[in-house]
Amino acid sequence: MYGNISFQSHKVQLIATAAAATVVTATAFSAYATLTQRARRKRLNDHIARSIESSRNDLRTPPTPLDEPSRSQSFKDASSVLSVYDPEEDEEFMKEQLARNYAFFGDQSMEKLRGSSVVIVGCGGVGSWTAVMLARSGVSKIKLIDFDQVTLSSLNRHATATRSDVGTPKVDCIAQALKRIVQHIEVECIREIWRLEDGSGKHLHGVDWVVDAIDNISTKVDLLKYCHQNEIKVFSSMGAGAKCDPTRIQIADISNTTYDPLARSVRRGLKLSGILSGIPVVYSTEVPDVKLLPLPEEEFQKGPVKELGAFDDFRVRILPVLGPLPAIFGLNIATYILCDLAGKPILNPMPVKNRRKVYEKVYRDLLIRERKLTGQGEALTRLPFDEDDVGLLVDDLYRGRSCVPPYDVPTKPALVRWDLNERLTLDNCAMMDSKDADKHITELQGTPTLPSVLWGKEAQAVVDRVKKELINQRDWMNF
């Protein structure tokens, strides 16, 4: 007897027997599960070993001449890259490969995602990273469109290219890499430039998403316009070149982009067709502070620079690109599309900074000053630049600080015409506190006194620096 429990009691013996049976059963199930998992792991290891050996053999095979493949080729045959596999086993392997995605999205959402298809137009730094992450995350059909080939200078930003790929079509390079990651994926390669006038729109129908990773403005506008008019979901990448600050990268509707020269040109092109919004984009609010690489003098002697491009309207000057930035752009695109395909869309992307109201107020205050300064009153309704340009001046060029020493952050930021004897332009606009702006106009209006006399040479040096940076900015606007 132990307390109130008798171990000789028939009831206690039944309970003990049941408990023992439960433990034995659980142990048996656990052992079976362990053995099954080991068997699955062994099959997976053998499968990977065969794939690696096949990949080595593939690398030892001489490359196919570039003029042999057709302009459109499908990489659906896994045996061209990897060893033959058992479809039933492959599904088991795929669910394990995508286990983290299944845990995040759930079974039903992953079924939607795995049954989806995406077209990527432009397979450089941005497009290649987008393709890789879509494939790794379960998208089963990807169509790649690009006319270009891998070059040595591509290797600093391309997701899949190696030295052995130099001289081969970018779409082929990506397709082979995707097949090594996911055997069952269907990849179609279109080795041509996307042009609306050539009927390239046919490649965009019947898919879930289109990714625009083109860096040519007119072609980009044509693609976005076609998708918008035909109700095809499209995500567009803006300029990743000459940027280095990853904290400035964000996703927004095309109508809400600021500072990005490519985005501004695209907005204007779309506006001509009546398209003002409805296209998600990834862009950077960072203002480039590096220049386009110059062309040798002998190239200018050959004739008009624009005629030197491989294709009409394509730039011939080289864009400096820091490799990680196109990758981050591509990962942003892939993440946005994956969430949408899984039925969990990102509905309200948070902006990097929400300073729009500040820019609007600074703009209004400057407009009021200009009305008084010019004597036009209410007849003056617009300034020669907009709120986006105000943001450019306030945050990126003046770094949020007054041009007047000791360069404090203004309590009430204001822009004012620097030289009152010259017309108002971005070049002739200075940032200071509102009180200093009022003093600036009061003491300089109607006098020959230069602003450098009132505020000192240090303030003039800041304004001159901003002018120089604005010249660089204009170069980018017209690249």
Buried (B, 14 or more C-beta within 10 A) or exposed (E): EEEEEEEEEEEEEEEEEEEEEEEEEEEEEEEEEEEEEEEBEEBBEEBEEBBEEBBEEEEEEEEEEEEEBEEBBEBEEBEEBBBEBEEEEBEEBBBEBBEEBBEBBEEEBBBBBBEBBBBBBBBBBBBBBBBBBBBBBBBBBBBBBBBBBBEEEBBEBBBBBEEEBBEBBBBBBBBBBBBBEBBBBBBBBBBBBBBBEEEBBEBBEEBBBBBBBBBBBBBBBBBBBBBBEEEBBBBBBBBBBBBBEBEBBBBBEBBBBBBBBBBBBBBEBBEEEEBEEEBBBBBBBBBBEBBBEEBEEEEEEEEEEEEBEEEEEBBEBEBEBBEBBBBBBBBBBBBBBBBBBBEBEBEEBEBBEEBBEBBEBBBEBBEEBBBEBEEEEEEBEEBEBEBBBBBBBBBBBBEBBBBBEEBEEBEEBBBBBBBBBEEBBBBBBBBBBBEBBBBBBEEBEEEEEBBBEBBEEEBBEBBEEBBEBBEBBEBBEEB
